[in-house]
Amino acid sequence: KHMLVIFGFSACKYTCPTELGMASQLLSKLGDHADKLQVVFITVDPKNDTVAKLKEYHKSFDARIQMLTGEEADIKSVVENYKVYVGDKKPSDGDIDHSTFMYLINGKGRYVGHFAPDFNASEGQGEELFKFVSGHML
C-alpha cells in the first residue's frame, strides 16, 4: 500500500485544512483504488495535538485519513527524517511555519516523490494531486 504523508497541526488556519481537503477529495476520486493508498497526517505540534484534539479535527475530513501524534522526541525524529521545515510557534497567534509538501511513499516504504501544492492557484490543485498520485500508483 502506498502512503501519502502530510505534516501539519490542528490549529493551522489555511494550509493544513486545504491539504487535508485535497487528500479527502483524492480518496474519493480514486474510487475502488483508494484502498491502495493510506493518507497519514502527522502533527508537528505534539504538545497541543492530543489524540482527543486530533480525533475532533479529523471529523472535518475523510475518515480514511489517519491522524498521528506522539512523544515530542519521536515526532522530531520523523520530521527530521522527512526533512520537514518546522519553525517556532509564534506567541502572537500560535501559528507554526512549516513546509507543505505531501510525500508519496511506495508499498516498500521508499520515497517516490512529493507534491507541493500551489496555494496561490485558485483551483485545480486537487486534480494535480490526483495526477501525481495516480501516476505513481495506478
N, C-alpha and C positions, 0 to 999 in steps of 0.2 A: 504494500500500500504506500502511495506517495503521501508526503506531508507538506502542507503549506503552513509555514511558521510566521507568525506575526507578533511583534513585540509592541507593548504599549502599557496603558494603565487606565483604570476605570474612570478616573476624574478628567481624562483628556476630553477636551471640548470639540475637537474637529477631526484631526487625522485618524485617531483610533476608531471612532464610530463610523467614519467614512470607509476605512479599510474593512472593518467587520461587516458593514453593509454590503460591500463589494464581494466579500467572501461568502456571505449568505446568498447573494444572487448567483454567484458561481456554482455553489452546490445545487441550487435549483436548476440552473441551466444545464448542468452536467447530467441531470436526469438519472437514468439507470447506472451511469458511470460514476456517480457521486460516491458509491461505496469503494471506489479505488483511491479516494483522497480523504485524508484526515486533516482538517484545519485545526491548528493549535494556536491559541493566543497566550503568550507568556507575559506576565506583568513585569514591568521594570520598577514597580513601586510596592515591593512585598510588605513593607511596614504598614501600608494603608489598605492594600488589596488583600483582604482576608478571604477565606473560602466563602463566607457568607456574603461579602460585598460582591465578589465575582459572580456568585450564583444569582444575585439580584440583577447585576449588569447584563448577564447572559440572556435574560428574558427578552431583551430587545433584538436578539439576533437568532440565527438558525440554531436549533437545538443540537445539531450535529457538531458544532464547533466546541472544542474543549478549551476551557479556561484554566490556566495553571498559575499557581503561586507557590511559594516555598520559603525556605530559610534564606535570609539575605545573602549568605555566602554561596549557596547553591545557585541562586538567581544570578549573582555576579559572575560566577563561573560560566554559566550558559551564555550570558550576554557577551562575555569576553571571547568565548569560543566562536560565536557568530559575528564577532567584530561589530557589535551594535554600539552606536554612539548614544550615551545617556548622560545628559547634563545634570547639574544640581537642581533640586526642587527650588522654584522661585518662592520666596517667602510672601510676596505680594498676592499671588493668586494660586499657589500650589501647582503651577504648571511645571512640566518636566520636558525640556527639549530632548528629542530622541530621533534616531533615524527611522525612516518609514518603509524600509524595504520589506517585501514579502518573500520569504525564502522557500524555494521548492527543493525538497529532499526526496530522493527516489526510495524505492522499497528496500534497498540495501543500506539505507542510511547515508547515502552520498549526496553531496550538494550538486544540484542540477543547474540552478541559476536563480536569479532573483528578479522580482518585478518592482519597479519604482513608480508608484502612482504619480501622475501629474495632477497635483491638487489645484492647479490653475486652469485645467481643462474644464469646460462647463459640463461635458458629458462624454460618454464613450469609454470611460476607464474600465467599467465592468466588462465591456466587450474585449478590451485589450487584455485584461487579466484572463478572461476565458481563452483567448487565442494563445496566450503564453502557456497556461497550464495544460490545456488540451493538446497543444503541440508537442508537449513532452510526455503526456500520459496516454493518449489515445492512438 
